[in-house]
Amino acid sequence: MGGLICWENYMPLLRSTIYQQGTGIYLAPTVDSRESWQISMRHIAMEGRSFVLTASPYFTLEHYPQDLHCHAELIESEVVNRGGSAIINPFGQYLAGPVYDKEEILLAELDLGLLAEARFDFDLAGHYNRPGIC
């Protein structure tokens, strides 16, 4: 198990380090609720041939302490972050989520045997690794 936080996930050399460690469950918490984040998470699942668990909270202005509401004029709507939590398999398919605009706990059964199958197909840190090219 390993992973990166938020936009660290856009750094290919950091991801490569995680893959080299044999990570089978990749954790990627964020506050990015854009569709582009989901595209990246599916790519990372396929690239690293690992399960990706991305957690992006749903929260509104009500979730903030009252003394921070003085900055509410900087936020365009009551919803500060739409969410987007998801669980993705090593082939880039959703097992749960993404969930938007509500609080929800995601559950999925992870078949760890799928890791070997996925890496037999493509193993970035194994048989497809080309360290001499760098």
DSSP file (Angstrom, degrees, kcal/mol; ACC not computed):
  #  RESIDUE AA STRUCTURE BP1 BP2  ACC     N-H-->O    O-->H-N    N-H-->O    O-->H-N    TCO  KAPPA ALPHA  PHI   PSI    X-CA   Y-CA   Z-CA
    1    1 A M              0   0    0      0, 0.0     2,-0.3     0, 0.0    25,-0.2   0.000 360.0 360.0 360.0 136.4    0.0    0.0    0.0
    2    2 A G  E     +a   26   0A   0     23,-2.2    25,-3.0     2,-0.0     2,-0.3  -0.941 360.0 152.3-167.1-177.1    1.3    3.4   -0.9
    3    3 A G  E     -a   27   0A   0     -2,-0.3     2,-0.3    23,-0.3    25,-0.2  -0.968  32.3 -98.9 163.4-175.4    0.3    6.6   -2.6
    4    4 A L        -     0   0    0     23,-1.2     2,-0.5    -2,-0.3     5,-0.0  -0.862  31.5-110.7-132.6 164.2    0.6   10.3   -3.0
    5    5 A I    >   -     0   0    0     -2,-0.3     3,-2.3    23,-0.2    25,-0.2  -0.863  61.9 -54.9-106.7 129.4   -1.4   13.3   -1.9
    6    6 A C  G >  S+     0   0    0     23,-3.1     3,-1.9    -2,-0.5     4,-0.1  -0.114 125.0   6.4  49.9-124.8   -3.3   15.6   -4.2
    7    7 A W  G >  S+     0   0    0      1,-0.3     3,-1.7     2,-0.2    -1,-0.3   0.521 109.9  84.6 -75.8  -3.3   -1.3   17.0   -7.1
    8    8 A E  G X  S+     0   0    0     -3,-2.3     3,-2.0     1,-0.3    -1,-0.3   0.803  79.3  71.6 -58.4 -26.6    1.8   14.9   -6.2
    9    9 A N  G <  S+     0   0    0     -3,-1.9    -1,-0.3     1,-0.3    -2,-0.2   0.648  86.5  62.6 -65.6 -14.6   -0.1   12.4   -8.3
   10   10 A Y  G <  S+     0   0    0     -3,-1.7    -1,-0.3    -4,-0.1    -2,-0.2   0.399  81.4  94.7 -88.2   2.8    0.7   14.4  -11.4
   11   11 A M    <>  -     0   0    0     -3,-2.0     4,-2.2     1,-0.2     3,-0.5  -0.833  60.6-163.2-100.0 103.7    4.5   13.9  -10.9
   12   12 A P  H  > S+     0   0    0      0, 0.0     4,-2.5     0, 0.0    -1,-0.2   0.820  86.3  53.3 -60.5 -35.1    5.5   10.9  -13.0
   13   13 A L  H  > S+     0   0    0      2,-0.2     4,-1.7     1,-0.2     5,-0.1   0.870 109.3  49.3 -70.5 -34.4    8.8   10.3  -11.2
   14   14 A L  H  > S+     0   0    0     -3,-0.5     4,-1.8     2,-0.2    -1,-0.2   0.931 112.1  48.5 -65.7 -44.8    7.1   10.1   -7.8
   15   15 A R  H  X S+     0   0    0     -4,-2.2     4,-2.6     1,-0.2    -2,-0.2   0.916 108.0  55.0 -60.2 -42.6    4.5    7.7   -9.2
   16   16 A S  H  X S+     0   0    0     -4,-2.5     4,-2.5     1,-0.2    -1,-0.2   0.883 105.4  52.6 -59.4 -39.0    7.3    5.6  -10.7
   17   17 A T  H  X S+     0   0    0     -4,-1.7     4,-0.9     2,-0.2    -1,-0.2   0.904 109.5  49.0 -62.3 -41.7    8.9    5.3   -7.2
   18   18 A I  H ><>S+     0   0    0     -4,-1.8     5,-1.2     1,-0.2     3,-0.7   0.922 111.8  49.0 -63.7 -43.9    5.6    4.1   -5.8
   19   19 A Y  H ><5S+     0   0    0     -4,-2.6     3,-2.2     1,-0.2    -2,-0.2   0.901 104.4  59.0 -62.4 -41.3    5.3    1.5   -8.6
   20   20 A Q  H 3<5S+     0   0    0     -4,-2.5    -1,-0.2     1,-0.3    -2,-0.2   0.756  98.2  61.1 -60.5 -24.3    8.9    0.3   -8.0
   21   21 A Q  T <<5S-     0   0    0     -4,-0.9    -1,-0.3    -3,-0.7    -2,-0.2   0.429 117.6-113.0 -83.4   1.2    7.9   -0.5   -4.5
   22   22 A G  T < 5 -     0   0    0     -3,-2.2    -3,-0.2     1,-0.2    -2,-0.1   0.760  45.6-174.7  76.6  25.5    5.3   -3.0   -5.7
   23   23 A T      < +     0   0    0     -5,-1.2    -1,-0.2     1,-0.2     3,-0.1  -0.340  15.7 175.5 -59.6 124.3    2.3   -1.0   -4.5
   24   24 A G  S    S+     0   0    0      1,-0.3    27,-2.8    -2,-0.1     2,-0.5   0.662  73.8  45.1-101.8 -23.9   -0.9   -3.0   -5.1
   25   25 A I  E    S- b   0  51A   0     25,-0.2   -23,-2.2    27,-0.0     2,-0.5  -0.965  75.2-164.7-124.7 112.9   -3.2   -0.5   -3.4
   26   26 A Y  E     -ab   2  52A   0     25,-3.6    27,-2.8    -2,-0.5     2,-0.4  -0.867   4.5-154.9-105.2 121.0   -2.6    3.1   -4.3
   27   27 A L  E     +ab   3  53A   0    -25,-3.0   -23,-1.2    -2,-0.5    27,-0.2  -0.820  15.6 174.5-100.6 132.8   -4.1    5.8   -2.1
   28   28 A A        -     0   0    0     25,-2.7    27,-0.4    -2,-0.4   -23,-0.2  -0.605   4.9-177.1-140.4  75.6   -4.7    9.2   -3.6
   29   29 A P        +     0   0    0      0, 0.0   -23,-3.1     0, 0.0     2,-0.3  -0.468  19.7 148.4 -73.2 148.5   -6.6   11.7   -1.4
   30   30 A T        -     0   0    0     25,-2.7    -2,-0.0   -25,-0.2    55,-0.0  -0.947  53.8-132.4-160.4 173.8   -7.4   15.1   -2.9
   31   31 A V  S    S+     0   0    0     -2,-0.3     2,-0.7    25,-0.2    51,-0.1   0.019  71.0 117.5-121.2  21.9   -9.9   18.0   -2.9
   32   32 A D        +     0   0    0      1,-0.1    49,-0.1    49,-0.1    -2,-0.0  -0.813  33.8 172.9 -91.8 114.2  -10.0   18.0   -6.7
   33   33 A S        +     0   0    0     -2,-0.7    -1,-0.1     4,-0.1     2,-0.1   0.223  36.9 120.3-106.7  13.7  -13.5   17.2   -7.9
   34   34 A R  S >> S-     0   0    0      1,-0.1     3,-1.1     4,-0.0     4,-1.0  -0.406  73.9-118.8 -78.7 156.1  -13.0   17.8  -11.6
   35   35 A E  H 3> S+     0   0    0      1,-0.3     4,-2.0     2,-0.2     3,-0.2   0.825 112.5  66.6 -60.0 -32.9  -13.5   15.1  -14.2
   36   36 A S  H 3> S+     0   0    0      1,-0.2     4,-2.1     2,-0.2    -1,-0.3   0.822  95.2  57.3 -60.9 -30.3   -9.8   15.5  -15.2
   37   37 A W  H <> S+     0   0    0     -3,-1.1     4,-2.5     2,-0.2    -1,-0.2   0.921 105.2  50.0 -65.2 -43.4   -8.9   14.0  -11.7
   38   38 A Q  H  X S+     0   0    0     -4,-1.0     4,-2.3     1,-0.2     5,-0.2   0.895 108.8  52.3 -62.3 -40.0  -11.0   10.9  -12.5
   39   39 A I  H  X S+     0   0    0     -4,-2.0     4,-2.1     1,-0.2    -1,-0.2   0.928 110.9  47.9 -60.4 -44.9   -9.2   10.5  -15.8
   40   40 A S  H  X S+     0   0    0     -4,-2.1     4,-2.7     1,-0.2    -2,-0.2   0.894 110.2  51.5 -63.5 -40.9   -5.8   10.7  -14.0
   41   41 A M  H  X S+     0   0    0     -4,-2.5     4,-2.1     2,-0.2    -1,-0.2   0.895 110.3  48.2 -66.3 -39.3   -6.9    8.2  -11.4
   42   42 A R  H  X S+     0   0    0     -4,-2.3     4,-2.0     2,-0.2    -1,-0.2   0.894 112.1  50.7 -66.4 -38.7   -8.0    5.7  -14.0
   43   43 A H  H  X S+     0   0    0     -4,-2.1     4,-3.3    -5,-0.2    -2,-0.2   0.924 109.4  50.1 -63.1 -44.5   -4.7    6.2  -15.9
   44   44 A I  H  X S+     0   0    0     -4,-2.7     4,-2.8     1,-0.2     5,-0.2   0.890 108.4  53.1 -63.0 -39.6   -2.7    5.7  -12.7
   45   45 A A  H  X>S+     0   0    0     -4,-2.1     5,-1.4     1,-0.2     4,-0.8   0.928 116.0  39.5 -60.1 -44.6   -4.6    2.4  -12.0
   46   46 A M  H  <5S+     0   0    0     -4,-2.0    -2,-0.2     3,-0.2    -1,-0.2   0.891 117.3  49.0 -72.8 -40.0   -3.7    1.2  -15.5
   47   47 A E  H  <5S+     0   0    0     -4,-3.3    77,-0.5     1,-0.2    -2,-0.2   0.933 122.7  31.7 -65.3 -47.7   -0.2    2.5  -15.5
   48   48 A G  H  <5S-     0   0    0     -4,-2.8    -1,-0.2    -5,-0.2    -2,-0.2   0.517  99.8-133.0 -89.0  -5.9    0.7    1.1  -12.1
   49   49 A R  T  <5 +     0   0    0     -4,-0.8     2,-0.3    -5,-0.2    -3,-0.2   0.952  65.8 119.7  47.7  55.6   -1.5   -1.9  -12.4
   50   50 A S  S   <S-     0   0    0     -5,-1.4     2,-0.3    -6,-0.2    42,-0.2  -0.931  73.9 -94.4-139.8 163.1   -2.8   -1.3   -8.9
   51   51 A F  E     -b   25   0A   0    -27,-2.8   -25,-3.6    -2,-0.3     2,-0.5  -0.643  40.7-150.3 -74.4 137.1   -6.1   -0.6   -7.2
   52   52 A V  E     -bC  26  88A   0     36,-2.2    36,-2.7    -2,-0.3     2,-0.6  -0.960  13.1-171.3-115.1 126.2   -6.6    3.1   -6.8
   53   53 A L  E     -bC  27  87A   0    -27,-2.8   -25,-2.7    -2,-0.5     2,-0.5  -0.958  10.1-176.2-113.7 110.4   -8.6    4.5   -3.9
   54   54 A T  E     - C   0  86A   0     32,-2.4    32,-2.4    -2,-0.6     2,-0.6  -0.933   7.0-163.3-111.9 128.9   -9.1    8.2   -4.3
   55   55 A A        +     0   0    0     -2,-0.5   -25,-2.7   -27,-0.4    30,-0.1  -0.945  15.1 167.3-115.4 118.8  -10.9   10.1   -1.6
   56   56 A S        -     0   0    0     -2,-0.6    29,-0.7   -27,-0.2    28,-0.3  -0.963  30.8-132.0-130.5 114.1  -12.3   13.6   -2.3
   57   57 A P        -     0   0    0      0, 0.0    26,-0.7     0, 0.0     2,-0.6  -0.296   3.4-135.6 -73.2 146.6  -14.6   15.0    0.3
   58   58 A Y  E     +E   82   0B   0     24,-0.2     2,-0.3    44,-0.1    24,-0.2  -0.881  40.5 159.6 -91.0 123.9  -18.0   16.5   -0.3
   59   59 A F  E     -E   81   0B   0     22,-2.0    22,-2.1    -2,-0.6    21,-2.0  -0.997  22.9-165.8-151.2 150.3  -18.3   19.7    1.8
   60   60 A T  E >   -E   79   0B   0     -2,-0.3     3,-1.5    19,-0.3     4,-0.4  -0.606  48.0 -88.2-118.9 178.1  -20.3   22.8    1.9
   61   61 A L  G >  S+     0   0    0     17,-2.2     3,-1.4     1,-0.3    18,-0.1   0.807 122.4  67.9 -59.8 -28.7  -20.0   26.1    3.7
   62   62 A E  G 3  S+     0   0    0      1,-0.3    -1,-0.3    16,-0.2     4,-0.1   0.779  91.5  61.3 -61.6 -26.6  -21.9   24.6    6.6
   63   63 A H  G <  S+     0   0    0     -3,-1.5    -1,-0.3     2,-0.1    -2,-0.2   0.654  89.4  88.4 -76.0 -15.1  -19.0   22.3    7.3
   64   64 A Y  S <  S-     0   0    0     -3,-1.4     5,-0.1    -4,-0.4    -4,-0.0  -0.524  92.3 -97.7 -81.9 149.3  -16.7   25.2    8.0
   65   65 A P    >   -     0   0    0      0, 0.0     3,-2.1     0, 0.0     4,-0.5  -0.355  37.0-113.9 -60.1 147.8  -16.4   26.7   11.5
   66   66 A Q  G >  S+     0   0    0      1,-0.3     3,-1.4     2,-0.2     4,-0.2   0.835 113.8  61.4 -55.7 -36.2  -18.6   29.8   11.9
   67   67 A D  G 3  S+     0   0    0      1,-0.3     3,-0.3     2,-0.1    -1,-0.3   0.621 100.2  55.7 -72.0  -9.4  -15.6   32.1   12.3
   68   68 A L  G X  S+     0   0    0     -3,-2.1     3,-1.9     1,-0.2    -1,-0.3   0.531  81.7  87.6 -94.3  -8.1  -14.4   31.2    8.8
   69   69 A H  G X   +     0   0    0     -3,-1.4     3,-2.0    -4,-0.5     4,-0.2   0.652  67.2  81.2 -66.0 -13.4  -17.7   32.2    7.1
   70   70 A C  G 3  S+     0   0    0     -3,-0.3     3,-0.4     1,-0.3    -1,-0.3   0.737  91.4  52.1 -63.5 -19.4  -16.4   35.7    6.8
   71   71 A H  G X  S+     0   0    0     -3,-1.9     3,-2.0     1,-0.2     4,-0.4   0.270  75.7 107.5 -97.4  10.7  -14.5   34.4    3.7
   72   72 A A  G X   +     0   0    0     -3,-2.0     3,-1.6     1,-0.3    -1,-0.2   0.778  65.5  70.1 -60.6 -27.0  -17.7   33.0    2.2
   73   73 A E  G 3  S+     0   0    0     -3,-0.4    -1,-0.3     1,-0.3    -2,-0.1   0.711  91.5  61.1 -65.5 -17.3  -17.8   35.8   -0.4
   74   74 A L  G <  S+     0   0    0     -3,-2.0     2,-0.5     2,-0.0    -1,-0.3   0.657  93.2  75.4 -79.9 -16.6  -14.7   34.2   -2.0
   75   75 A I  S <  S-     0   0    0     -3,-1.6     5,-0.1    -4,-0.4   -14,-0.0  -0.849  73.2-148.5-103.2 131.3  -16.6   31.0   -2.7
   76   76 A E  S    S+     0   0    0     -2,-0.5     2,-0.3     3,-0.1    -1,-0.1   0.703  74.1  14.0 -75.3 -22.1  -19.1   31.0   -5.6
   77   77 A S  S    S-     0   0    0      2,-0.3   -16,-0.0     1,-0.1    -2,-0.0  -0.898  80.4-100.5-144.9 173.7  -21.6   28.6   -4.2
   78   78 A E  S    S+     0   0    0     -2,-0.3   -17,-2.2   -18,-0.1     2,-0.7   0.806 105.1  77.3 -65.7 -30.1  -22.7   26.8   -1.0
   79   79 A V  E     +E   60   0B   0    -19,-0.2   -19,-0.3     1,-0.2    -2,-0.3  -0.744  56.7 178.7 -86.3 118.1  -20.9   23.6   -2.2
   80   80 A V  E    S+     0   0B   0    -21,-2.0     2,-0.4    -2,-0.7   -20,-0.2   0.875  74.5  10.7 -85.9 -42.1  -17.1   24.1   -1.7
   81   81 A N  E     -E   59   0B   0    -22,-2.1   -22,-2.0     1,-0.1    -1,-0.3  -0.985  61.4-152.2-141.2 129.5  -16.1   20.6   -3.1
   82   82 A R  E     -E   58   0B   0     -2,-0.4    19,-2.6     1,-0.3    20,-0.4   0.600  38.8-131.7 -77.0 -12.8  -18.4   18.2   -4.9
   83   83 A G  E     - D   0 100A   0    -26,-0.7    -1,-0.3    17,-0.2    17,-0.2  -0.805  26.3-170.7  98.5-140.9  -16.5   15.1   -3.8
   84   84 A G  E     +     0   0A   0     15,-2.4    16,-0.2    -2,-0.4    -1,-0.1   0.566  18.0 168.2 118.5  18.1  -15.5   12.4   -6.4
   85   85 A S  E     + D   0  99A   0    -29,-0.7    14,-1.6    14,-0.7     2,-0.3  -0.319  12.9 165.5 -60.7 144.9  -14.3    9.5   -4.2
   86   86 A A  E     -C   54   0A   0    -32,-2.4   -32,-2.4    12,-0.2     2,-0.4  -0.991  36.8-139.5-158.2 158.9  -13.8    6.3   -6.1
   87   87 A I  E     -CD  53  96A   0      9,-2.5     8,-3.4    -2,-0.3     9,-1.6  -0.999  27.6-172.8-124.5 127.0  -12.3    2.8   -6.1
   88   88 A I  E     -CD  52  94A   0    -36,-2.7   -36,-2.2    -2,-0.4     6,-0.2  -0.940  16.4-131.5-126.8 139.8  -10.7    1.7   -9.4
   89   89 A N    >   -     0   0    0      4,-3.1     3,-2.5    -2,-0.4   -39,-0.2  -0.352  38.3 -93.7 -85.9 171.4   -9.3   -1.7  -10.4
   90   90 A P  T 3  S+     0   0    0      0, 0.0   -41,-0.2     0, 0.0   -40,-0.1   0.566 124.9  56.6 -64.6  -7.4   -5.9   -2.3  -12.1
   91   91 A F  T 3  S-     0   0    0      2,-0.2   -45,-0.1   -42,-0.1   -40,-0.1   0.282 122.3-103.3-103.1   8.8   -7.5   -2.2  -15.5
   92   92 A G  S <  S+     0   0    0     -3,-2.5     2,-0.4     1,-0.3   -50,-0.1   0.607  76.3 136.4  84.6  12.9   -9.0    1.3  -14.9
   93   93 A Q        -     0   0    0     -4,-0.1    -4,-3.1   -51,-0.1    -1,-0.3  -0.749  57.3-113.2 -96.8 141.2  -12.6    0.2  -14.2
   94   94 A Y  E     +D   88   0A   0     -2,-0.4    -6,-0.3    -6,-0.2     3,-0.1  -0.518  29.1 177.5 -71.5 132.2  -14.6    1.6  -11.4
   95   95 A L  E    S+     0   0A   0     -8,-3.4     2,-0.3     1,-0.4    -7,-0.2   0.646  79.0   2.9 -98.9 -27.5  -15.5   -0.7   -8.6
   96   96 A A  E    S-D   87   0A   0     -9,-1.6    -9,-2.5    12,-0.1    -1,-0.4  -0.966  98.6 -46.4-156.7 143.4  -17.3    2.0   -6.6
   97   97 A G  E     -     0   0A   0     -2,-0.3   -11,-0.2     1,-0.2     2,-0.1  -0.249   9.0-148.3  76.8-166.8  -18.0    5.7   -7.4
   98   98 A P  E     -     0   0A   0      0, 0.0     2,-0.5     0, 0.0    -1,-0.2   0.494  46.4-165.2 -72.3 149.3  -17.2    8.2   -8.3
   99   99 A V  E     -D   85   0A   0    -14,-1.6   -15,-2.4    -2,-0.1   -14,-0.7  -0.915   8.5-178.4-110.3 126.4  -19.7    9.8   -5.8
  100  100 A Y  E     +D   83   0A   0     -2,-0.5   -17,-0.2   -17,-0.2   -18,-0.1  -0.897  55.1  11.9-122.9 152.2  -20.6   13.5   -6.2
  101  101 A D  S    S+     0   0    0    -19,-2.6     2,-0.3    -2,-0.3   -18,-0.1   0.671 110.9  60.7  63.3  24.0  -22.7   16.0   -4.3
  102  102 A K  S    S-     0   0    0    -20,-0.4     2,-0.4    -3,-0.1   -44,-0.1  -0.968  84.0-101.2-165.9 161.1  -23.4   13.8   -1.2
  103  103 A E        +     0   0    0     -2,-0.3     2,-0.3   -46,-0.1    -3,-0.1  -0.741  51.1 154.8 -85.8 135.0  -21.6   12.1    1.7
  104  104 A E        -     0   0    0     -2,-0.4     2,-0.5    -5,-0.1    -5,-0.1  -0.970  40.6-130.2-159.8 144.6  -21.2    8.4    1.2
  105  105 A I        -     0   0    0     -2,-0.3     2,-0.4     2,-0.0    -2,-0.0  -0.880  28.4-144.1 -97.0 126.1  -18.9    5.6    2.3
  106  106 A L        -     0   0    0     -2,-0.5     2,-0.4   -10,-0.1   -10,-0.1  -0.733  17.9-176.0 -93.9 138.7  -17.6    3.5   -0.6
  107  107 A L        +     0   0    0     -2,-0.4     2,-0.3   -12,-0.1   -20,-0.1  -0.989   9.1 160.6-131.2 141.6  -17.0   -0.2   -0.2
  108  108 A A        -     0   0    0     -2,-0.4     2,-0.6   -12,-0.1   -12,-0.1  -0.966  38.1-120.5-156.4 145.0  -15.6   -2.7   -2.7
  109  109 A E        -     0   0    0     -2,-0.3     2,-0.7   -14,-0.1    -2,-0.0  -0.780  28.1-148.3 -86.1 124.5  -14.1   -6.1   -2.5
  110  110 A L        -     0   0    0     -2,-0.6     2,-1.2   -21,-0.0     3,-0.1  -0.849   1.2-153.2 -98.5 114.4  -10.5   -6.0   -3.9
  111  111 A D    >   -     0   0    0     -2,-0.7     3,-2.2     1,-0.2     4,-0.3  -0.740   7.5-167.7 -85.0  97.7   -9.5   -9.3   -5.6
  112  112 A L  T >> S+     0   0    0     -2,-1.2     3,-1.2     1,-0.3     4,-0.6   0.697  81.3  72.1 -65.7 -18.0   -5.7   -9.1   -5.0
  113  113 A G  H 3> S+     0   0    0      1,-0.2     4,-1.4     2,-0.2     3,-0.3   0.751  84.5  69.3 -63.7 -23.3   -5.3  -12.0   -7.5
  114  114 A L  H <> S+     0   0    0     -3,-2.2     4,-2.8     1,-0.2    -1,-0.2   0.757  86.4  67.6 -66.2 -24.2   -6.2   -9.4  -10.1
  115  115 A L  H <> S+     0   0    0     -3,-1.2     4,-2.5    -4,-0.3    -1,-0.2   0.935 101.1  45.7 -61.9 -46.3   -2.9   -7.7   -9.5
  116  116 A A  H  X S+     0   0    0     -4,-0.6     4,-1.8    -3,-0.3    -1,-0.2   0.911 113.9  49.4 -63.3 -42.3   -0.9  -10.6  -10.9
  117  117 A E  H  X S+     0   0    0     -4,-1.4     4,-1.3     1,-0.2    -2,-0.2   0.925 113.1  46.5 -61.9 -44.8   -3.2  -10.9  -13.9
  118  118 A A  H  X S+     0   0    0     -4,-2.8     4,-2.0     1,-0.2    -2,-0.2   0.888 113.6  47.9 -66.0 -40.1   -2.9   -7.1  -14.6
  119  119 A R  H  < S+     0   0    0     -4,-2.5    -1,-0.2     2,-0.2    -2,-0.2   0.744 104.0  60.0 -77.4 -22.3    0.9   -7.1  -14.2
  120  120 A F  H  < S+     0   0    0     -4,-1.8    -1,-0.2    -5,-0.2     3,-0.2   0.879 109.6  45.3 -65.2 -36.8    1.3  -10.2  -16.5
  121  121 A D  H  < S-     0   0    0     -4,-1.3     2,-0.3     1,-0.3    -2,-0.2   0.914 139.1  -7.8 -70.2 -46.0   -0.4   -8.0  -19.1
  122  122 A F     <  -     0   0    0     -4,-2.0     2,-0.5    -5,-0.1    -1,-0.3  -0.885  60.6-178.3-158.2 119.9    1.8   -4.9  -18.3
  123  123 A D    > > -     0   0    0     -2,-0.3     5,-2.2    -3,-0.2     3,-1.2  -0.847   3.8-174.5-127.0  95.4    4.2   -4.4  -15.5
  124  124 A L  T 3 5S+     0   0    0     -2,-0.5     6,-0.2   -77,-0.5    -1,-0.1   0.833  90.6  38.3 -57.3 -37.0    5.8   -1.0  -15.5
  125  125 A A  T 3 5S+     0   0    0   -106,-0.1    -1,-0.3   -77,-0.1   -77,-0.0   0.437 125.9  36.1 -95.6  -0.4    8.2   -1.8  -12.7
  126  126 A G  T X 5S-     0   0    0     -3,-1.2     3,-1.8    -7,-0.1    -2,-0.1   0.356 126.4  -4.4-117.1-113.7    8.8   -5.4  -13.8
  127  127 A H  T 3 5S+     0   0    0      1,-0.3    -3,-0.1    -8,-0.2    -7,-0.0   0.686 133.5  50.2 -67.1 -18.3    9.2   -6.9  -17.3
  128  128 A Y  T 3 <S+     0   0    0     -5,-2.2    -1,-0.3     2,-0.0     2,-0.2   0.439  83.5 118.9 -95.3  -0.5    8.3   -3.6  -19.0
  129  129 A N    <   -     0   0    0     -3,-1.8     3,-0.1    -6,-0.4    -4,-0.1  -0.444  40.2-175.3 -69.0 134.0   10.9   -1.6  -17.0
  130  130 A R    >   +     0   0    0     -6,-0.2     3,-1.7    -2,-0.2     4,-0.4  -0.583  14.2 163.0-128.2  69.3   13.6    0.0  -19.0
  131  131 A P  G >  S+     0   0    0      0, 0.0     3,-1.0     0, 0.0    -1,-0.1   0.778  71.7  63.6 -63.3 -26.4   16.0    1.5  -16.5
  132  132 A G  G 3  S+     0   0    0      1,-0.2    -2,-0.0     2,-0.1    -3,-0.0   0.624  90.3  67.8 -71.7 -11.6   18.8    1.9  -19.1
  133  133 A I  G <         0   0    0     -3,-1.7    -1,-0.2     1,-0.2     0, 0.0   0.710 360.0 360.0 -81.6 -19.9   16.7    4.3  -21.1
  134  134 A C    <         0   0    0     -3,-1.0    -1,-0.2    -4,-0.4    -2,-0.1   0.479 360.0 360.0 -77.2 360.0   16.9    7.1  -18.5
